[in-house]
Amino acid sequence: AAGLYESIPNVSPSNPTVFADAVGRVWASLYTRRAVLSRRAAGVPQKEASMAILIQEMLSPDLSFVLHTMSPTDQDKNCVEAEIACGLGETLASGTRGTPWRISCGKFDGVVQTLAFANFSEELIVRSAGPADGEVIHLTVDYSKKPLTVDPVFRRQVGQRLCAVGFFLE
């Protein structure tokens, strides 16, 4: 359901009215046309639809990722694959047009392969002194300045680190 329901970043709990409005908007997203049609297509009766809200402190990352503890393309259980994007994870979760960096790493040999280079046109970042009170802005990505694109050693290190995390989580 990632991307199916509303996610509202950067809501400060210091303003109860704004905070309550954000919670209400997330709850209401259970009944959007898209959500209702998705449940219908999946055979889930509307009366069984339910919602929980996760409230957590937001980080402002340089990179975000989705980690697969086996290959989603060929079901190879001996590798971990990561899909990586610049900035906030909303780029990956929302189905934004474009391709993330895709990196595969062998669980037992640590060999990293670059499967794809990213080409999302924008990244989402938080501009503020603190993430909870910040504004999410869209910036054009200059991949010629991104270490994951231009530095193969950095790319290998990131791939191996994410592989270790995936292996540990299993």
N, C-alpha and C positions, 0 to 999 in steps of 0.2 A: 504494500500500500504506500510505499515511499513515493511522494509526489502526488498521490491521489487526493490527500486532504491538505488543508491549509497549514502552512508553517509560517509563523510570524517571528522574525528575528528582532533582536534589540529592543525588547520591551522592558523598561525599567520597572521593578516592583515598587519603586518609591512613589509612583502615581497610581493610586488604587483605581481610579476611573479608567485610565488608559489600560491598565493591567486587566481589569474585568472585561473591557471591550475586546481585548485580544483573545482572552479565553473564550468569550462568546462567539467570536468569528471562527475560531478553530472548531468549536462544537457545531456551529452552523454548517461547516463544510461537510459534515456527514450527509447533508441533504442537497448538495449541489447536483445539478443535472448529470455531470460527469460521474460523480460517486454513485448515484442511483443507477445509471446505465451500466456502470462497471459491475455493481453487485448483481444486477439482473443478468448480465452476460455470464457471470460466474455461478448463477443459480443460487445466490444467497437471498433468502426472503428479506424484504425491507424491515419487517418487525424484529428480525434477529440482528440487525445492524447495531453496533455499539461503538462507543468512542471512549478513549482514555487520552488524557493530555499529559505530555511529558514537559516539565518545566526544568530547564537546566541553564547554568551559566554558559554564555556563548563565548567561544574563543574567536580570535581573528587570525586564522591560519594563513600561511603562505601557500600551502598545498592542502588539499583534502583528497580523500581516497575511499574507494570501495574495495574491500579485500575478499577474494574468493579462495577458500582453502583447498579447492581443486579446480582444475581448468573448466570454465563454463562452456568452452567450445568443444573439447574432446573428452571431458570427464577424467582427465589424467589426475589421479590422486597423489602423484609424486611431485606435483608442483603447486605453487601458490601464484595466483595472478592478481595484479592490482590495476585498477583504473584510477587515474590520478588527474586532478584538475587544479588550476590556479585558484586561490582564494577559497571562499566558502563552499561547502558541500552542496548547496542548493543547485549549483551548476550540474552536478552529477545526478542528484535525486529528482530533479524536475523534468528531465528529458529534454534539456536544452539541446538545440541543434548543434552538432559538432561531434568531434571524437576526442576522448581523453587520451593521455599517455596510457599505453597498456604495456605492462612489464610482467614477465613471467620469471619465476625463480625456482630452481629445483630444490626440493625440501632436503635432500640428502647430499647433493653435490654443490649447492650454492651458485650454480651457473645461472646468470641473469641474461635474459633475452629481451630486447625491445621489440614488442609486437606492433606498436603503432605510436606515432608522435601526435601530440595534441594539436587540435586546430579550432577549439572554441574561440570565437571572436572576442568575447568579453569575459572578464573575471569579476566576481562580486567581492568587495572588501568592505570592512567597517572603518569609517573615518571618524575618529573621536579620541578623546583621552582615555576612555574606558568602553569596552564593547557593549555593556548594557545600556549605555546612553548614546550610542553612536548611530550614525546614519549609514545604511548600506548603499554603496555607490557602485556603478558599473564603470569599469575601465577597459579600454581596448588592450588586449594582450599583445606584448611584443615578445614573441617567442625567441628572438635572437638574443635576448638578455636573460632568458630563464635557464638556470643551471641544468635542469632536467633535460633540456634540449641540447645544450652546447657542451656539456661536461660529461663524457662517458664514465669517468670515475665516480662522480657524484651519483649518476643514474644507477650504477652498479651497487653503490653503497645503500642507496634508498631501497632498491630492489631486495637486497639481502636483509636489510633491517625489517622491511615489511614481511618478508618470508619468515623470518624468525618469529615475528609477532603472530602470524597465522599458524605456524607450527605449534607455538606455545598454546594458542587458544584451542587447538584441537584436543 
